[in-house]
């Protein structure tokens, strides 16, 4: 643990201006991000006697090894920069709201020629009308199913829609009256858009006109003795009323507001949010957080508002009701996001105060349920880590475990995976994958040595950058620096307490040899063999056998299986790409977008081979130099022989499409 006085800035070095500051640990990892109206006053509060600090703050300043800051012009800029840095660095001592899902919303794609009603998640798109969020996708589908009787807007995907237009036959919903079937011309594009806009009006709370119109049509049909039509309209009315009952009116003035409530204790907090649109509760969401920093209720509210609106997934309404007002900069920030005045306040009386009490009770119940669930989870994970530490004779529980696995198919497409578990939980953002570069063929031991060497060589580069460890000035060919131009760690920057390999004695020996060659002696190594689930340690002839009921063995198995799953997935991806690679893949300077454009324009490689340079230049994005390169590349290769259908004798023309490149991989 570091002494804060060792990295305290010199007197007068900290400016009194607004700004954002970062504490880093000994590895250069950002562990805390904060903002301040006056950087000098705020940072000075961290460097007092540690005994006078809050326990969490004391832990943070003794874990840190350096502090740095950035000056900004206003408190609003500080708020925005703080949020972006928390998202970028994921500091361990900052409040982070945990949620196990993204919340679905009902979306109407008014930006398309034929608007579509569908369930959407994630960031909002321009030209799309959103309603929600809802707690469950099935709640959206139930509502939509009821309303399609009256507003038969299309719900099919673009592929189904285009197929129906080609064959001139609608899908099942078109036959049963739950889609107006614009795909086959039963309604025009303008009529279908009008249906979509009426659907949006009803979802926005403007229901009176639609209900009155349907009642009048029903009565008129009954007077005209069109009883079947009257019965159908009666059922439509019932469907709309059932849909309305799902969202009872809670605020009679048709308010658009978000209500946020917090329930907290000394260690954790729960946040619940109700989204009210048109006076009705349209959605609900909630988060749980550990109070890893010294934060009050106002700070929790501020962080929750950043989480809710900062990522662009939530539209700021006219009113935001909270239990405690955050800093004034938050109000200015919300107003800037909305582009109009936002009423950020604490409700004092009436329906809004009553509804806030309901939201608060939901937050209390969520916190109580979370504590009930987590008690056993924390106990189990802690016991598993301690059992591993005891079995392997480690000094402390391995809070960070990395596991490596090699995967191939009969010596081809040899790849490796690295998975990371922190505090007994998978940290997927730090998973990595490798291609084996130094040799070809099947040799798991040699592959393991190469991968461990590459991973920890990059770790040493980061240690050398911070002045903690000396490494050779010149990097081996093919290796890259660990930091970007701003000095931020890129990958592989933090060491594990335990390194696990999938395999037995040979793989463990290879991993230990790689660490020894790099001079690393503070990382424990073990291997988990699949046959008898034995734990092997370097230099030992006999394995460590954990009881079958051991939580520690179960955790090691989960780590090993996750590494195996990740490696297999990458190996299959590479194999599929290799087997489906087309002739355009190796044309220099031709990327995925332009390959697709060429194939779409000409329809097949046969027609593409026959095209002239001038014809190639007609494709959007293809210049003359690129066209000449493509023509020369295709002309230099012999076309594949025609395929023959042996049953009919038919010659099948070449229409091979190029493979779509997969996502990036570690080098």
N, C-alpha and C positions, 0 to 999 in steps of 0.2 A: 504494500500500500504506500502511495506517495505522500510526501508532506506538502500541503498546498503552498507553503512558503518557498518551495524550490522552484516553482514556476509562476509565482506572483509577479505581475507586471510592475515595472518601475514606477515610483510615484510621479504623477503628472503625465504618464504615458497614455492613460485611458482618457478619451475625449468625453466631455459632458453632453454630447449630442445623442439623439435617438439612434438606435441601431439594434443589430442582432449579433449574438455571440455564440461561440461553439466551444465546448470542452471536448478534448480528445484524450484517449488513453495512451498507454505506452506504445501500442501498436499503430497509433495514428488514427484509430477508429473514432468517429464522432459518437460520443456517448450522451451528449445533452445539447439541445438548442434552445435558446431563450431570447426574448426581446426586452427592450427597456426604453423608457422615456429618456433616461440619462444613463448611459453605459457606465460612467464613472461611479455613480452611486450604487447601481445594481451589482457590478462586479466586486466592488469593495465589500459588499455584504457577504460574499462567499469566502473572503480571506480573513475572517475574524477567527477567534479561538474555536477550534472544531467542537469542543464540548458545548458551546452555545448554539450550535446549528441543529436544525431538525435532523433526526437520525437518517432520513433518506438523503437529505442534502449533504450531510457529513460523508455518507458512503460515496456519493457522486464525486465530491471534491478530492477524496483520498484515492479514488479509482483513476481520476484524471491525471494527466501528465503535462498538459498545456492548455492554454486558452487563447482564442483569437476572436476578433470582432470585425464587423463591417458597419460603417456609418451610413445612415440613410437620411432622407430629408424630413420625412413625416412619420408619425406613428402608424398610419395606414400602410405605408411602404414597409415598415418593420413587421407588421402583421402578415403581409403577403409574403415577405421573404422568409419569415419564420416558418410559415406553412409549407412553402416549397422545399426548404431545407429538411424539415421533418420527414416529408415524403421521400426526399432523395436519400437521406442518410439513415433513416429508421433508427434513431438513437434509443438506446436501451433504457435511459432514465427519463424519457419523455412519456407523457400520457398518450397511450395508443388505444383507441376504441376497437375492440375485437367484435367481429361479426362473422358468422359461418356461412353467409350467403349474400348475394346481391338481390335487391328487392325488385320484383317484376312490376312493370307498369303497363297499362292499356294504352296502346299507341294507334293513331290513325294517320297513315302516310299520305297527308294531303299534298306532299311534294311530287306524287306520282300522277300519271294521267288517269289511272283507275285506282283511287285510294283503297288501301287495304287496312283491315282491323286485325291487330296481332298483339301478342305479348312481347315486350321488349325489356331488356336489361341494359345497364351501362349508361354511358354518356348520351345526352340528348342530341338529336340531329336536327339540323335546320329544316323547317318546313313540315315537321312531324308534330302532331298534336298529342300531348300526353295527359293521362289521367291516372292518379295513384300517388305514390306506390302502394301496392297491396301486400298483405302478409304472405299470400300463397298464390301461385299461378292458377290453381284450380278455381279460386274465387273470381278471377277475371273471366275464365272460360264459362263459368256458370252464368255470370251477368251477361256476357256476350251472347250465349245460347238463347237466353230469354229475349234479348232485344232484337236478334236477327229476324224474328217473326214480323216485326214492324219495320225495321230498317235493314233490309237484306243487302248489306254491304259485303263485298267479297272478302274472304278470309284466307284464300288459297295462296300458296307461294307463287313467285314469278314463273318458276318452271312449270307448275301445273297449269297456270293461266295461259302460258304460251302454247302448251300442248293442246289445251282445249280449243284454242283459236285455230290451230292447225287442222285438227280433226273435225271441227265444227260441231262438237258435242260437249255440253257442260258436264261438270262433275255432279256427284250425288246431291250436294247442297242446292244446286240449281234446279234439280228435279223436284225436290221436296219443299221448295219455296223459301229456303233460308239463304239464298243468294239471288240477286237480280240477274245474274248470268250476263254481264257485259261482254264476256269473252266470246259469245256467239251472237251478240247484237240484239238481245232482248230489250236492253235499254241502251241509250246513247251514253257517251262519256259525260256529257253535261248532266243528264238525269242521274247517273250514278254518283257524280260528285255532289249533287244536291242531297241525295240520300246520306252520303257520308257527313255532310255538314249538319243535317238534321240529327244524325246520331251524336255528333259532337255537342250540339246544343242541348240535347237531352242529358248527356253525361255531365255537362257543365251545370246542370241544375235548372235549366229553363224547360220545365216539364209541363207547365199548365196548358200552353197552347196545343201541344201534341195530344194531351189527354182529352181536352175539349173537342178537338177536331175529330178524334176517333169516336167519341160518344155521339156527336152529331151524325157522323156517317153511319154508325150502327142504328140509330133511331130512324134515319131516312131509309136505310135498307129494310128495316122492319115494316115501315109504312108502305114501302113498295112491294112488300111480300117477298123480298129476296132473303129468305130466312137463312140459307146456307152462308151467304155473305155476312149477314148480321151476326151469326154465330162465330164466324171466323174473326170478325172485328171484336166481338166480346172476348174471345180468347186472347187476342192481341192486347186488349186493355188489361186483362188479368196478368199477362206476362210483364207488361211495363210496371204495373203496380207492385208485383213481386220483386222486380228489379229495384224499385224505389225503396221497398221495405228493407232491403239489404243495407241501405245507407240512410238511416233515420236522420231527420233534421235535428241538429244539436245547437245551432245558432240561428235564431230566426231572422237576422238581418242579412242573410246570404253572404256572410263574411268569407273571405279567403285568408286563411291564417295557418301558421304552423305553431303548435304548442309543444314546448320542450320542458320536461321535468327530470329531476335528478334525485336518486336515492343513494346514499353513501354511508360508509362506515370508515374506520381508520385506515383500512387497507384497500378497499375496492369501491367502485361506484357503478351504478347502472343508469343509463340515460334512455328515456322513452320519448318518442316524438309522434304526435298525431297530426296528420295532414288534413285540414278542413278546407274544402272547396265548395263554394256555393252554399255554405251553411251545413254541409254534410261531411262526415268523416270519410274521406276517400282512401285513406291508407294509414298504416302504423308501422313503425320500425323501432329497433332498439339496439343498444350497444352495451358492452361490459368493458371496464378498464381496471387495471391495477393502478393504484395511486403510487407509482414509483417515484414521483417527485412531490415536493411539498406544495400542494395546490389546494385552493379553497373552492367553494361552490361556484363563484364567479369565474374562476379559471377553468373549471370543468365545463361550464356553459360555453365559454369562449372556444375551447377545443372542440366541443360538439358542433358548434356552428361552423367552424372551419371544416370539420369532417363532412358536414351535411351539404354545404354550398361550395366549398373550395374546389372540389373535383369536377364541378360542372354537371353533376348528375341530378341536382335539385334546383328547381326554379324558385327564386326568392319571392314570397307572396307579399301582399301589402302590409300584413301584420305578422310579427314574430313575437310570441308571448313566452316569457321565460320566468323562472322562479326568482332569479337574482340578476340584476343588470351587470353585464361585463363592462370592460373599459369603453370609453367613448369612441375609440378608434374602430371598434367592431361595428358600431352603428354606421359610421362613415363608409366602412368597407362594404357592408350589405347594401347601402344606398347606391354605391358605385356599381355593384354587381347587377342590381335590378334596373338601374338607369332611371329610377324615380324614388321618391321618398319612401322609406320603410319605417313603420311604427314599431320600434323595439321597446317593449315595456313589460311590466309586471301587472297582471290583471288584479284589480282591487275588489270588484263586486260583480254581481249578476251572473249570467250564464257562462261567461268566459272564465270566471273564477271557479265556478262549479266544475266546468270541464277540465280545468287545470288540476283540480283535486283528483279527478278520475285518472288523468295521465300520471300523476304522482303515485297513486296507488298501484298502477301498472308497473311503474319503475320499482317500487318496493317489492312487489311480487317477483319481478324478474331477478332482482338481486338475491332474494331468498332462495329461489329455485336454482340460481347459478351456484350459490354456496353449497347447497345440498348436493349438487352434481359434482362439484369440483373437489369437495373434501376427499372423496375416495380416489379421484384421479391423481391429485397431488400426492397423496399418501403412497399410492401404488408406484408412481414414477420415482419418487424419492427412494422408496425401498429398492426398486430395481437398480437405480444408479449406485446405491450404497452396496448392494450385493455384488455388483460388478467390481467396484473398488476393492471390496474385501477379497474376492476370489483372485483378482489379479495383483493384489498387494500394492495398490496405488495409494499415493499420499492423500488424495481427496477424491470425491465423486467426479466422474468425467462429465462435466456439464456440456462439453461439445465433443461429439463423436463423429468421425468421418469414416465412411466405408467405401471400399473400392472393389469393383468386379470386372472381369474380362469376359467378353462375349464374341463369338465368331460362329461361322457355319462351315465346318470342314476346312478351317484355315483361311477362309476368305472373309473379307469385310470385318477385320479384327478391330474391335472398339473397346473402350473402357468407360466406366461410369464412376462418379463420385457423388455420394449423397451425404447430407449433413443432418444430424439430429442435435438440437440444443434443448437442454432441460428435458430430455426424453421425448421431444416432439419434433417431427420433420420440419425442416426449414427449406422449403423447396426453392426459394429464390436463390439459394447458394448451391444448388445442384450443378454439377459440371459434367461434361462428356468429352472424350478424347478419341482421336484416331491414332493408331499405332504407326509411327513414322520411320523408325530406325531399321526395320527389317520387315520381311514378308513371310507369311506362313504361320503355323500354329506353334506357339511357345508361350504358354500362360505365365511361366515364371519370368521369362525375359520381358514380357509385356508388362507385368506388374512392376518390375524394377524400373522400366522406362517411365511409367505413369507416375509412380511415387516420386521419382527424381524430378520430373517436370513440375509436379505440383509444389514440392517443397523448395525447389530452386526459385520459384516465383515468390514464395514466402520470404526467402532470404533476401531477395531484391528489395522487398518492402522494408525489411529490417535494416538493410543497408541505407535505404533512403532516409530513415529516421535516425541514422547514426548509431544503431544498436549492434550491428553485426557487419563485419567486413566481408565482402565477396569480390570475386574477380571483376576488374573494370570492364572487360569485354564479355558480352553475353554470348552463349553458344548460338550457333547459326539456327535460325528458325524461332528463337525465343524473343519475346517482346517485353518491354518495360511494363512495370506493374501499375504505374500511375499515368493519368492523363496530363494535359498541359496545365491544369489547375492544381495538380498534386493530389487529386482524389484517388484513393485505392480503387483499382479496377476489378481485381478478382484474386482469389487465393491469398488474401492478405492476413488472415487470422489463423493461428495454429489450433489444432484440436488437442484435447487432453488424452484422447484415445483414438488410435488408428486401427480400424478393423479391415481385414482383407477376407474375401470369400475364398476359402481354401485351407489347406493344411500346412504341414511343415515347410514344403518348398516355397510356397507363396509368402509365408511369414518371414522366412529367411531372406527372400528377395527384398521385401519391404524394409526389414531391419538393415540390410546391407546398403540400400539406397540412402537411408537416413544417416547411417554411419559415414558414408562417403561425403555427405554434405556437412558433417559435423554437428548434427542435431541429436541431442541426447535427452531432451526434456519431453518427448512425445512417446507414450506407451504404445506398444504394438501387440496385436493378437490376431488370430485367424479363427474362423468358425467353419469347421468341416461339415459338409452336408450329411455324410453317411451316418455318423453316430452323434452329430451335433456336439462335437468335442471342441474345446477352446484350446488352441495351441499358442504357446509363447515362444519367443526367440531363444534358441540355444537350449531348449529343454527337450528331453527324449520322450517324456510322458505328457499327455494333455491334461488340462484342468477340466474336470467333469462336474458340471453344475447339475443340481437336481432337476428332474423334468418339470417339477412344479415351481421352479425358481422364477421370480419375476425378472431377475437379471438375465437369465437365459432367454426368456420370452422377448425382452427388449432387444437383445443381440440378434435374435432370429428376425425380428421385424426390420431391424436396420439392414441385415444381410439380404432379406427378401426384397426390400425396397431397392437396394443397389442392383440386384439381379433384374428386377422388373425394368428399371431405368435403362440398364445396359441392353437388355433384349429389345426394348422398344427402339433404341437408336440403331442397333444392328439391323433390325428388320427394315427400318426406314432407308438405311444406306443400300441394303440389298435390293429393295424395291426400286430405288432410284437407278441403280446400276442396270437392272434388268429392263427397265422401261425407258432408258435414255435414248433420245432420238438423235438424228444426224445434225440437228441445229445446235445441240448442246455444246459442241466443241468449237463453234465458229467464234473467233475472237471478237470481242466488243459487242456481242449480241446477248442482251440480257433477257430476263423472263418476259418483260412487258412486250418487247419488240418481237420475240419469238411467237408469242401468242397472237400479236397483230398480223404477222406474216401468215401463220396457219389459218387464222380466221378469214383473211382476205382471199387466199388461194384455195382453201378447203382441204388440201392434201399435199404431201411432199412431192407426189408425181407432178402435179400442176406447178408447184413451186420450182422444181428442177427445170421445167420447160419455160419458165418465165425469163424474159430479157431483163437487162439492167434497168431500162426505162420503165418497164412494168413493175419492177421491184420498188422503184422510186415513188410510185403512186401510193404506196402504203404509208399511212401517217406515221411519222417518226423515223422513217428510213431515208437517210441521205444517200447521195450518189456513192460516196466512198464505202459506206456500209453495204449498199446494194452490190457493188463490185466484189467486196469481200465474200458476201453470201453466195453470189453466183460462182465465184472461183472455187469456194469450198465445196459446193455441191457438184460442180463439174468434175472435180478431182476424185470423186468417189464413185464407185460402181454401184448403181442402184441394186437393192436387194432383189432376188428372184421373185417372180410373181408367185403368190400362194394359190394353190389349186384345191378346190373343194372336191375331195375324192368321191363323194357320193353323187355329185351332179356333173363333175368335169368342168365347173365354172371357174374361170380365172378371176381371182379376187384382187382388185387394184390396190396398190399401196396407198394407204391413208394414215400411215403411222403419225401420231402426234407426239410432239416432244414432251418430255417429262417436266413437271413443274418443280423447280428447285425447292428443297426443304429449308427449314429454318437454319440459322447459323449454328456452327458447332465450334467447340474449343479447338484451338490449334496446338 
